[in-house]
Amino acid sequence: MAIEKHPPKAVPRNYVPPNTKPYKVKDRDSWETVAAALGMKAWDLIYMNFQTRDPAEVNWYLHHYVGCRQQTRDGKNWMFSSGANPGIIYVPVKTIEMPPLIIEGKAPFLSKVWAGLAKSHSGDLFVIGMHDLTGKVYNLGDEWPNIRNAVINVNGFKFGPGLGADVSAVFVLAHGYASAKEMIGVSGDWDFDISIGAKLGDFLKDIKGLGKVIDGLEKYEKMKYLAENAIKNRLIAEDGIFTVPIPFAGVGLHIWGGYKFGDVSVFGTGVGVP
């Protein structure tokens, strides 16, 4: 009969060592083979399970807790087998140290960028003109489906050479606002600056392909791509609210370039696209 000794302070039968998982022993298993597969020493694995290094106490646990019924050839110790009932010991859960997750192409500055489409009414008579637009913009730093949106209106004046009037769809980009309420107030900038980017032609062509409304994730992602690249290529470099006409998406004939400012209002906010 295997040599056993009742531990003075036996661990509870339902004791589970921290950061471990159950392992069902089988034929040809031993403390040495199981420990070697884990990259540890046999006695360290034993101590982790039973809090003892006394061979006789280990035999007691194997008999009464693990349910071993087969003895070694010399009859001094219990051994693992598939017939042990419940036949469970505990082995460490392997912890894999992973490097910090870096999502390539994720631009932190997008949390302060909003973009969307709007309907614009604009008219000019030589030097002084008026403009009014209403549209829906989305925060480009939010994750789907919790994307914040806001309905904004910009109403104001323009100063610069121009002639004509139109009603058109425009691309709106609000740069430098962590929340929609930060847009409220007076906004103004030189619209001519937006036309000096080297890739403006491609930018306008891509906007045309966006359509006249953001109605789903696919168009939102395309708008996000356009806005991010416009900022990276310095088509839009300063904080403010910018508008870019969408080619052939309107009625009327209008030519203008100069400085404009307007009173910005936020009619409502929400979450989701559209």
C-alpha positions as CSV (number, residue, x, y, z in Angstrom):
1,M,0.0,0.0,0.0
2,A,1.2,3.5,-0.9
3,I,2.7,5.4,2.0
4,E,0.3,8.1,3.1
5,K,0.1,10.7,5.8
6,H,-2.8,13.0,6.5
7,P,-1.7,16.6,6.2
8,P,-1.9,18.6,9.5
9,K,-3.8,21.4,7.6
10,A,-5.2,19.9,4.5
11,V,-6.2,22.3,1.7
12,P,-10.0,22.1,1.1
13,R,-11.2,19.5,-1.4
14,N,-12.5,22.2,-3.7
15,Y,-9.3,24.3,-3.5
16,V,-8.3,25.8,-6.9
17,P,-4.9,27.4,-7.1
18,P,-4.9,31.0,-8.5
19,N,-4.5,31.4,-12.2
20,T,-4.9,27.7,-13.0
21,K,-7.1,25.5,-15.0
22,P,-8.1,21.8,-14.4
23,Y,-6.2,19.0,-16.1
24,K,-7.5,15.4,-16.4
25,V,-4.7,13.0,-15.8
26,K,-4.3,10.0,-18.1
27,D,-2.2,6.8,-18.5
28,R,1.5,7.4,-18.8
29,D,1.2,10.9,-17.2
30,S,3.4,11.7,-14.2
31,W,4.3,14.8,-12.2
32,E,7.5,15.0,-14.2
33,T,5.9,14.8,-17.7
34,V,3.1,17.2,-16.9
35,A,5.5,19.7,-15.3
36,A,8.0,19.4,-18.2
37,A,5.2,20.2,-20.7
38,L,4.5,23.4,-18.7
39,G,8.2,24.4,-18.4
40,M,8.3,24.0,-14.7
41,K,9.7,21.7,-12.0
42,A,7.6,18.7,-10.8
43,W,7.8,19.7,-7.1
44,D,6.7,23.2,-7.9
45,L,3.6,21.8,-9.7
46,I,2.9,19.5,-6.7
47,Y,3.3,22.4,-4.2
48,M,1.0,24.6,-6.3
49,N,-1.7,21.9,-6.0
50,F,-1.4,20.6,-2.5
51,Q,0.8,23.2,-0.6
52,T,3.2,20.5,0.6
53,R,6.5,18.9,-0.4
54,D,6.1,15.9,1.8
55,P,5.9,12.7,-0.4
56,A,3.5,10.9,2.1
57,E,1.1,13.9,2.2
58,V,1.2,14.1,-1.6
59,N,0.2,10.4,-1.7
60,W,-2.7,11.2,0.6
61,Y,-4.0,13.9,-1.7
62,L,-3.6,11.7,-4.8
63,H,-5.6,9.0,-3.1
64,H,-8.4,11.1,-1.5
65,Y,-8.6,14.1,-3.8
66,V,-7.4,13.0,-7.2
67,G,-8.8,9.5,-6.8
68,C,-5.7,7.6,-7.9
69,R,-6.1,3.8,-7.6
70,Q,-2.9,2.6,-9.3
71,Q,0.4,2.2,-7.4
72,T,4.0,2.4,-8.6
73,R,5.8,-0.9,-9.0
74,D,7.5,-0.6,-5.6
75,G,4.0,0.0,-4.0
76,K,5.2,3.2,-2.2
77,N,3.4,5.8,-4.3
78,W,0.1,6.5,-6.1
79,M,0.4,7.2,-9.8
80,F,-1.7,8.9,-12.5
81,S,-4.0,6.9,-14.8
82,S,-7.0,7.5,-17.0
83,G,-9.1,5.5,-14.5
84,A,-8.5,8.0,-11.6
85,N,-11.8,9.6,-10.4
86,P,-12.2,12.5,-10.6
87,G,-8.5,12.5,-11.8
88,I,-8.1,16.3,-11.7
89,I,-5.1,18.3,-10.9
90,Y,-4.5,22.0,-11.7
91,V,-2.0,23.5,-14.1
92,P,-1.0,27.1,-14.6
93,V,-2.9,29.1,-17.2
94,K,-0.3,30.3,-19.7
95,T,-0.1,34.1,-19.9
96,I,1.1,35.5,-23.2
97,E,2.5,38.9,-23.0
98,M,1.3,40.9,-26.0
99,P,2.8,44.2,-27.2
100,P,0.5,47.2,-27.0
101,L,-2.2,47.1,-29.7
102,I,-1.5,49.7,-32.4
103,I,-4.1,50.2,-35.1
104,E,-2.3,51.6,-38.0
105,G,-4.0,54.5,-39.7
106,K,-5.9,55.4,-36.5
107,A,-5.5,59.2,-36.3
108,P,-6.0,60.6,-32.7
109,F,-6.8,64.0,-34.1
110,L,-10.1,62.7,-35.6
111,S,-11.7,62.9,-32.2
112,K,-11.9,66.7,-32.9
113,V,-13.0,66.4,-36.5
114,W,-16.6,66.4,-37.7
115,A,-17.7,66.0,-41.3
116,G,-20.9,65.7,-43.3
117,L,-23.0,67.0,-46.1
118,A,-25.2,70.1,-46.3
119,K,-27.5,72.1,-48.5
120,S,-26.1,75.5,-49.2
121,H,-27.8,78.7,-50.5
122,S,-25.4,81.2,-51.7
123,G,-25.5,84.5,-53.7
124,D,-23.0,87.2,-54.6
125,L,-23.1,90.6,-56.1
126,F,-19.6,91.7,-56.8
127,V,-18.0,92.3,-53.4
128,I,-20.6,91.4,-50.7
129,G,-22.7,88.2,-50.7
130,M,-24.7,86.0,-48.4
131,H,-24.6,82.3,-47.6
132,D,-26.7,79.9,-45.6
133,L,-26.3,76.2,-45.1
134,T,-27.8,73.4,-43.0
135,G,-26.4,70.0,-42.8
136,K,-25.6,67.0,-40.6
137,V,-22.1,66.3,-39.4
138,Y,-20.6,63.3,-37.7
139,N,-17.6,62.9,-35.3
140,L,-15.0,61.0,-37.2
141,G,-13.2,59.8,-34.0
142,D,-16.1,57.8,-32.7
143,E,-16.5,54.0,-33.2
144,W,-19.5,52.4,-34.9
145,P,-22.3,52.4,-33.9
146,N,-21.8,55.1,-31.2
147,I,-21.0,57.9,-33.7
148,R,-22.1,61.3,-32.5
149,N,-23.9,63.5,-35.0
150,A,-25.1,67.1,-35.0
151,V,-27.4,69.2,-37.2
152,I,-25.7,72.6,-37.8
153,N,-26.6,75.8,-39.5
154,V,-24.2,78.5,-40.7
155,N,-25.7,81.8,-41.8
156,G,-23.6,84.8,-42.6
157,F,-21.9,87.1,-45.1
158,K,-19.0,86.8,-47.7
159,F,-16.6,89.4,-48.8
160,G,-14.7,89.0,-52.1
161,P,-15.1,89.1,-55.8
162,G,-18.1,86.9,-57.0
163,L,-21.2,86.9,-59.1
164,G,-24.2,84.6,-59.3
165,A,-26.3,82.4,-57.0
166,D,-26.9,78.7,-56.5
167,V,-28.4,76.1,-54.3
168,S,-26.0,73.2,-54.0
169,A,-24.8,70.3,-51.9
170,V,-21.6,70.9,-50.1
171,F,-19.1,68.9,-48.1
172,V,-18.7,70.3,-44.5
173,L,-15.7,69.7,-42.4
174,A,-15.5,71.1,-38.8
175,H,-11.9,70.9,-37.6
176,G,-10.8,71.3,-34.0
177,Y,-14.0,70.7,-32.0
178,A,-14.2,68.0,-29.3
179,S,-18.0,68.4,-29.0
180,A,-20.7,69.8,-31.2
181,K,-21.5,72.6,-28.7
182,E,-18.0,74.0,-29.3
183,M,-19.0,74.9,-32.9
184,I,-21.6,77.4,-31.6
185,G,-20.7,81.0,-32.3
186,V,-19.0,82.9,-35.1
187,S,-16.8,81.2,-37.6
188,G,-14.8,82.7,-40.4
189,D,-11.9,82.0,-42.7
190,W,-10.4,82.6,-46.1
191,D,-12.1,80.1,-48.5
192,F,-9.4,80.7,-51.0
193,D,-6.9,78.8,-48.8
194,I,-8.7,75.5,-49.4
195,S,-8.2,75.8,-53.1
196,I,-4.4,75.8,-53.1
197,G,-3.8,72.2,-52.1
198,A,-1.9,70.1,-54.6
199,K,-4.5,67.4,-54.6
200,L,-7.7,69.5,-54.7
201,G,-8.8,68.1,-58.0
202,D,-8.8,64.5,-56.8
203,F,-10.4,65.6,-53.6
204,L,-13.3,67.3,-55.5
205,K,-13.7,64.2,-57.7
206,D,-13.9,61.9,-54.7
207,I,-16.5,64.2,-53.0
208,K,-18.7,63.9,-56.1
209,G,-18.6,60.1,-55.7
210,L,-19.7,60.4,-52.1
211,G,-23.3,61.3,-53.1
212,K,-25.7,63.8,-51.6
213,V,-26.5,62.1,-48.3
214,I,-24.7,59.9,-45.7
215,D,-27.0,57.0,-45.3
216,G,-24.8,54.1,-44.0
217,L,-21.5,52.9,-42.7
218,E,-19.9,52.6,-46.2
219,K,-20.4,56.3,-47.1
220,Y,-19.4,57.3,-43.5
221,E,-16.1,55.5,-43.9
222,K,-15.5,57.1,-47.3
223,M,-16.2,60.5,-45.9
224,K,-13.9,59.8,-43.0
225,Y,-11.1,58.8,-45.4
226,L,-11.6,62.0,-47.5
227,A,-11.6,64.2,-44.4
228,E,-8.5,62.6,-42.9
229,N,-6.6,62.9,-46.2
230,A,-7.7,66.5,-46.7
231,I,-6.1,67.3,-43.3
232,K,-3.0,65.3,-43.8
233,N,-2.4,66.9,-47.3
234,R,-3.0,70.3,-45.6
235,L,-6.0,71.1,-47.8
236,I,-7.4,72.0,-44.4
237,A,-4.9,73.0,-41.8
238,E,-6.5,75.5,-39.4
239,D,-9.3,75.0,-36.9
240,G,-12.8,76.1,-38.2
241,I,-15.7,75.1,-40.3
242,F,-14.9,74.6,-43.9
243,T,-17.2,73.9,-46.9
244,V,-16.4,72.5,-50.3
245,P,-18.9,72.5,-53.1
246,I,-19.7,69.1,-54.6
247,P,-19.3,69.4,-58.4
248,F,-22.5,69.4,-60.4
249,A,-24.6,68.7,-57.2
250,G,-26.8,71.9,-57.4
251,V,-28.7,74.4,-59.4
252,G,-27.4,77.8,-60.6
253,L,-24.2,79.4,-61.7
254,H,-21.9,80.8,-59.0
255,I,-18.2,82.0,-59.0
256,W,-16.6,83.3,-55.8
257,G,-13.5,83.5,-53.8
258,G,-12.7,85.4,-50.6
259,Y,-13.4,85.7,-46.9
260,K,-16.6,84.6,-45.3
261,F,-18.0,84.4,-41.8
262,G,-21.2,83.3,-40.2
263,D,-23.1,82.5,-37.1
264,V,-23.0,78.8,-36.3
265,S,-26.0,77.2,-34.6
266,V,-26.5,73.5,-33.5
267,F,-30.1,72.5,-33.9
268,G,-29.8,69.0,-32.4
269,T,-27.4,66.2,-31.5
270,G,-27.7,62.4,-31.5
271,V,-25.9,59.1,-32.0
272,G,-25.8,57.0,-35.1
273,V,-25.6,57.1,-38.9
274,P,-27.6,58.5,-40.6
